[in-house]
């Protein structure tokens, strides 16, 4: 609930006093945020705000990492997955931890 409320607060601050029609969020697979929970709380958090009735669009960002030993980029399902090419564990996370407001459509 608090994550969704923070998203609503950010959107309202950036809407310039205008009614929000839609908001697009990017949520990474390893962000620790459950997209369904954000969707569930969205209507409650936007009630009686400039965002009431706004459409929530969620883009799920898959996790990917680059091996620091062999430079192979690959999808990962956890922060400490080994490199599929060389088996090394020195992986640099490239994506998957995102939680950001990507786009805000106002009236």
Secondary structure, 3 states (H helix, E strand, C coil): CHHHHHHHHHHHHHCCCCCEEEEEEEEECCCCCCHHHHHHHHHHHHCCCCCCCCEEEEEEECCEEEECCCCCEEECCCCCCCCCCCCCCCEEEEECCCEEEEEEEEC
